[in-house]
Each structure stands twice: as structure tokens, then as C-alpha cells.
Amino acid sequence: MGPDPHDDPRDIDERDVEVTGEREDVLREPLDSVPAWWGPLVDASDQQQLDAVELDFGKYLEDFGEGLLEGLLEFAKTGPRRRFLVCDTLQVSHWAGVYIAIDCVADRAVVLKISRHAIDREGRIAVTASHPNVVTVHDTFVCQGHPTMVLEWCRQGTLSACGRFCGDWKIVLARAIEAGRGLAHCHAQGKVHGDVKPTNILIADDIGKLADFGIARSETQDGEIVASWAFAPPERDWGEWTRAGDVYSYAATLLTALQRFRVPKHVHRILKAGMVRAPDRRPTMTTLLTDLERALDHAPSKRERGRRWAWAQLGLVVVCAAIVTSSLIEGMCAPPEGPIDTTLELAAEAVAEGEGEAAIKYLEAARSRARRNFDRHALRLVAARAEELGHHLAKQADDVHAAESWGVAQGIFLELGDREAVARVKQHARDLSWR
């Protein structure tokens, strides 16, 4: 799950800071370091299954990177002792530790949300909220006194990341509407989520999903005064928890995610209607979604907008044609829009041929494509290749393009929240400047 797992919460926007009341029953941090084993002990039956599938940690190379993979292989040499091998930390807070792990029995990457409270109702609530637009709970158990949920890993991150990297507001709105259906499903079951915000809407396989039921409950007029205050409804100030409050938070979340786009005024009007101060004047979640879906269905495509302006902009056609012609004359080897791995192969070929400038263009094209698809794993792959090619360029004494290649890698690692990788790449650049 996300910021929770999936934003990388290391990448959380400052307005997403959660303010909570103090609790005294906080357990220690679940894990002192990673990699680490967690979960049920592997029994004879599990071991038979592991022997049959011949677990190959190498297939997780793209997920975790070569550096981490070497550590995992070394750590796992003696064979699994528990079901889950924790590989990376996403977030540790007052409430829980959230980690990416390999389920050694199911042979898949998952997210473990390990509660820091001995009694935690989230697992039960999340399981009963089962819906295609709610993050899937694969399992729940207690390990070393910590209630633990095994969640699907939403690899495309959060709505926050989608809003930053996506070039089309309609895609952001579509993912939010999908997650909104999950929220409406919870409302139909009488549940109040209570913490709807951009980092609690995750994206997997281009589908928006609602996440994090850590403070969810039934409707009440006398609840805890706890929330992520940037998105909380006004009535939370006196402990009121209602479905109307979730509508307010959802509308505020969507306005935040769309803030960098030029969104039609009627979409803003729909969202503002969900944020009126009086709870009884807000639409229901179902009504709000219907209005947003209608707005999305009737939003003109880029092609349609182009047709509307075609005649008015006719004079610019000649200028555009001249620009295109000039670009073709200056260089006909512009980076392709093909698969990312193909673009990276072209970058490597360009380095091998001593064409540093072309290599950087290919790397930037691959990075741009990975960003458009909100694909954290593709971004990690591009960063790893950019770091590697930077070394090759440095060996060729092409210091300028080596620095640019490492700049691509550093920028991506920053987006992914991988501080260790950022420091490593910075050191490459320093070593280059000192030689």
C-alpha cells in the first residue's frame, strides 16, 4: 500500500503530514534494519513448496536494484527462515512500519504493513472492504506481537506522484474516480475512511485504489480528533466522523492533485460543492462521482481542442512546418518513443560508439516515458542504466556527458526517495571533478 507503501512516502508532500493524538501503547520499531525475515516460520510443508518452485531472487533485480539484490542473495543463502524477506523500508511512523518484501511461498513482491500497536483493527476493516478499487489484503497475522497486513504492491505510486508526473489532467481524474468507487463502496458498508488524501490513493496497473484504513470506523459524533489536517473536514475539529466528511477530504484531495493543470471551471465547481462547510449540503460520494464521470466523459480530447482552434491558428501552421523541417535537418536521430528497454539499448550503443550527446538524449527519452506511465520500476531501471553509462563515459574521458548521465540518475533517485543512491551518484560526480 502506499505512503504507506506506494508513493514512496519518502516523497510525501509537506501538506500530507499527519497530525494525531498521542497513544501510549506504541511498540518498538518492528525491524532494526533490512534485509530481515518476518512473518510465520517456514514449516516442512512450506519448504516443500519452496523446493518445488526454486525461488529465484534474481527476478527481483528491476524491483530492488543490483546493490540491494547482492545483499538479499547473501542474506538468503541459508534458505528462508520465515515466509517474508523484507527488502526495503517505505515508511516507519508512530502507527506502523511499511516495507516492501518478497513472499517466499507465493514468490511475489508484496507490501507488509506492520502495526506498532498491539491491538489494531485495520486488518479486519480492510479485509471486509474488499473491492476492485480498494488495495487488496492478501493476508493478516501477528508476528512478535505486531499485527501485520500483507498487501498488494501498487507499483505505480500514489495520486500525488500521478499529479506531478502526468501530462494530462484527465488521467489524474480517472484514477481518482476509480479510487472514489472504492470509497463509495466503503460508505455503502457504513464505514468512514477518515483519512482520504493524495498519498492514500494508490495506482496499480493503471487503476486507482483506496488505501490505508488505519483510522477508519463507523459514523460517530463523538470520535477522536485525529486527521491529516490539510484534507480533514471542518467538523473533525469537534470529533465528528461522517461519510460527508470523507466527501470533503476526497474533493480536497482531488483539487490538490489537479492543482498544476488547467482544469475546466465546471470540474472545480463540482469539487468545491463537495467542500462546502455544512456537511448536510455536500453531495453523497455516489452523486459526486456521477458528476465527475460526466465531466470526464464530456471533456474534449487534445485532438478535439486542436480542431476547435485549427482555423484560428492557421497562420501558425507555416511556422510549425518550418520548425519541424529545421529539426529534421539538424538531426534525424531523435530518441524514439519505443519501449524503455529498447531506448536504453540505444543509449548503450551510443556510448559504445563515443556518441555521448546522443546517449543522454536516449536516457532522457526513457526517463520521460517512465514518468508518463508513473512506473517506479521503469524509473529505477533507467536510473541504474544512467549510472552505469556514466562510468563508461568517464572511462572515455567524456566528463561532460558522464556528469549529465549521472545527473539523470540522481534526479530519478531523488524522485524515488533513494537517499543512499543519491549520495552514491553525487560521489561519482565528485570523483570525476577531482581527477
N, C-alpha and C positions, 0 to 999 in steps of 0.2 A: 504494500500500500504506500502511499506517497507522502509527504513531508512528515511526515510519515514517509514511506519509502520513496515516493516516486518523483519527487521533484528533483531530486536531491534537495532535501531540506537545507542542505548547506547553501542553497541558492534561494532561500526564502526572502521575500521582500520585507523590508523593515516594518511595514504596516501589518504584517501577518503575525506579529509577536503575540503569543497567547498569555493572557493575564488570568491567573487562577487564584483561588483561595488556598491557604496553607493546609496541608494534611500531615498528620504526624506518623502515619503508618507507611512511610516510604521505605522500601527495601533498598539494599545496596545496588549499585550498577550490576546488571546481570553478568557482563563479561569484562574482564580486566583488559583484554587485548584480543585481536583476531589475527590469524585464524584460530578457531576454537570449536570444540564439539558441543552440541546442545541437543536436548530432547531425550526421548526414550533410549535406553540401552539397546544395542543391536543384539537380538537373540539368535538362536540357531536357525530359526525359520527365515529371518531377515538375511542372515549370512548366506543361506542357500540361494536366495533371490539375487543377492549382490554378486555371488559367484556366477550365476547364470547370465546376468546382463553385462558382466565385465565392465564395470563402471570406468569411464574414461574422462578424467578431469580435463584432458586436452581440449575437449569440445567447448569448454567454457572460456577459451582463450579470448574471444572477442568480448565476452561479458566483463572479464576482470583484468585483462591485460597481462603481458608476459611477466612483469615483475611480480605481481600477486600470484600468478599461476605457479611460478617456481616455488614460492612459499607454501602454497597449497599442496603441491606434489610432495614436498619434503615432509610436511606436517602429516600427510595421509599415508606415508609409506607403510606403517604398521597395519593399515586397514581400519575401516570405520569402527569407532567405539560407541558412538551414538548415531542416531538417524541423520542428524543435520550437521553439516560442516559449514560454520559461519565464515563468510569470506570478506565481508565489508560492512562498515558501520554507516548507516544513513543518518541516524539521529539518536541522541540519548537526552531525554528530558526528565523533568520531575515525575512524569507519568509513566514513561516506558522507554525501552531501548528498541530501536528499529534497525534491523540488519538484513542484508542480502545473504542467502545461504543456499547450499546445494542439498536437496533432499536425496540422500544416497540410495534410498529404497525406490523412490519413484523416478530417480535420475532426471531431475529438473531443477532449475533455479527458482527459488521462492523468496518470499519476504517473511521474516519472523518478527512479530511484534510481541516483545517480552515485557509484561507489565511490571512495574515497580511497586505494586500494591498487592498484598496477599489475597485480597478479595477483589475481584474485578468482573463486572457484569458484561463487559463489552463483547466478549466472545459469543455469549448466548444471544445478545441482541443482534449482532452482525449475522449470525447463522440464520436466525428467524427472518431477517430482512432479505433473504435470497431473492435476487432479481438480476436480469442480464445487465442492468446499469448500476449495479452495486458490486463493489470489489468482492471477488469470490473468497470465501473462507474454506480452505482445504481441510483444516483440522484444528482442534484445540486440545491442549493438555497442560499439565502443571509439571514443571521441572525445577528442582532445587527451590521449591516454594514460590516460583514465579509463574503465574498464569500466562500461557503462551498461545498466540494465534499463528497459524500457518496460512499466509495469504498469497494470492496470485501476485506476480510481479508485473506491474503496469509499466512497461519499458519505455513508453513514450512520455513519461513525466506527468506534470501537472498542468492545470489550466493556466497557471502563472507562466510556465515555460511556453506553452502554446501561444499565449498572448504576446510574448516577447519575440518569438522566432517566426511566427506565421505571418505571411504577407496578405492574408485575406480574412477580413473580419467575419465572413460567413462561415468559415471553418471553425473559428473560435465559438461562434454562436451555436453551430450544430453540435459540437462536443458538449457544450453547456446544457443544451436542451436534452441531450441523451442522459446526462447525469441527473437532470431535473426529473426525468421519468422515474429514476430510482428513488429520488426524494418523495415524489408523489406516491409511489408505492409504499414507502415507509409511513406517510401520512394516512394512507388507507388502512394501515395496520394500527393506527393510533399512536405512532411513535413521533417524537420530536427529536430531530437530529441535534440541534442546538449549537453546532459549530461549523456551519457551511461557510467556506472561504475558498479562495482560488487554489490553495495547496491541498485542499481536501476533495478536489475533483481531479481524478486521475484519468489517463488515457492509455488504452491498450488496444492494439490492432485497429486504430482509428475509431475507437468507441469510447465515449465519455462515461466514467463510472464514479459513483459517490463512495467516499472512503471515510474512515475514522469515526467510529461510533462511541468514542471514549467517554463522552458525557451525555449520550442520548438517554432519553427517558420518556415516560408518558407525560401528557399535558398536566401542568400544575400551576397554581397561582402563588405558590409559596416554596419555590425551589432555591437552589444555591445561586449566589450572584457570581457567576463564573462564565467566561466567554472569551473569544478573540474580539476585543472591543472595536477594532476597526470595522467589523462586519456585524456586530451584535445589534439587535433591535433595541429601541429606547426602553421598552418595558423590562428588559433584562436587568435594568438598574434596580428594580424592586423585586427581582426573583420570579418573574412571570415567564413561563415556558409554554409556548403555543405553536401550532402549525403556522399561524400568521407570522410569528417571529422568524421561522425558517424562510418564509417567502421574502421577508425583508432582507435577510442575510444573503439569500440567493440572488436577489436583484442587485444588492451592493457588490457581491462577488463578480457578477457579470459586467457591471459598469466598470469595475477596476480592470478586468481582463481586456475590455474593449477600449480602454482609455487612449491608446496610441493610434487608434483608427478613426477615420472619418465615417462615422456610422450614421445612417439616416435618422432624422429627427424623430420619426414615429417609433423607432426602436427605443430611443431614450425615453420617450413618453411612456411606453409600456413598462419600462423598468422603474421609472420614477413613481408610477402608480403602485408598484409593489413596495415602495419605501415611504409611503405616507405615514405620518406619526401615529395616527389612530389605527390600531390593529384591525378593528372591525370594518375599516374602509379599504383594506388591502384585498386584492383578488385571491382566490384559492390558488394553490400550486397548479392544479389542472387548468384553470382559466388562464393563468399567466403563461403556461406552456403553449396553450392553444393560440394565444395572441402572438407569441414569439415564433411559433411554427408558421403561422400565416405570414408574418413579416419576412421570414426567411424564404418561404416559397415564392413570394412576390418581389423579392429583392432582385434587381436587374443584374445579370451577369456582366462580366467585363466586356464581352462581345456586344451585348445589347447596349451598354453605355457607349461603346465605341460607335455603334450605328447612329445613336442619337446625336452625337457630336460630329459625325462624319462630314456633313456639308459645311458646318460652321468652321471646321478645321481644315478645309480642303487646301488652303494655302500652305499648310504645314507639310503636306504630302511631299512636295518637291524637296523641302529641306530634309525631311526624314530619308528620302531616297538618296540624297547626296551624302548624308551621314553613313547610311548603310554601305554605299559604294566606297566611300573613303575607308570604312572599316575593313572591307574586303580587300582593298588594295594594300592597306598597311599590314595586314596579317590574316591569312586564311586558316590559321590553325587554332581558332578559338576553342576553349575547352568544351567538350561535348556535354550533352545533357543525359548521357547514358548512365548505366548502373555505377554506383560509387566505386565498387572494386575495380571496374574497368578503367575509370578515371584515375584511380590510384596507380594502376599498372602503367598507364601512360605517363604519369608523373615520374615513376621509377625509370622508365625508358628514357625520358628526357634528361634525367640526372646522368644516366649511363652515357648519354651522348654529349654531355657537357652543356646542355641547354638549361641552365638554372632558371632563367626567367620563365620559360615555358612550364617547367616543373611547378613553380609557385602558382601559376595560373591554374594548373590542373588541381593542385591541392585546395586552392580557394574555391574552385568549382565544386569539388567533392564536399567541402565544408558547407557550402551554401545549400547543396541538395540535402545533406543530412539535417540541417537546421529546418528546412521547409517541411520535412517529414517528421520533425520532433523526435528523431531516432537517436537516443543517447548512445546506443551501441555502435551505430554507424559513426557518430561523432568521436567515440573513443578510438575506433579503428583508424579514422582519418588522423587523429592526433598522434597515435602511435607511429603511423607511417611518416607523418611530417617530422616527428622527432628523429626517426631513423634516417630519412633522406637528408636531414640537416647535417648529420655526421658524414654522410657520403660527400655532400657539397663542401664541407670543411676540409675533408681529405684532398679534394680537388683544388683547394686554396680559393674557392669561390665564397669568400667570407660574407659578402653582401647577401647572397641568396641563402646561405646557410642560416644566417640570422633571421631572414624572413621566414624560412621554413620552420625554425624553432618558434618564431612569433605566432605562426598559425597554430602550432601545437600548444603553446602556452595559453592562447586565447580560449581554445576549446577546453583545456584542463580547468581553466578558471570557471567556465560555464558549468562544468561537471562537478565543481567543488572539490577537485582532487588536489589538495594543497601540496602533498608530497611530490606529485608530478610537476606542479608549477615550479616548486623550488628546484627540482632536478633540471628542468629545462632552462631556468634562469642561470643555473651554474654552468650549463653548456655555453651559454652566451658569454658569461664572464671569462671562462677559459679561452674562448675564441679571442676576446679583446686583449687578453694578457699575453698571448703567444707572440 
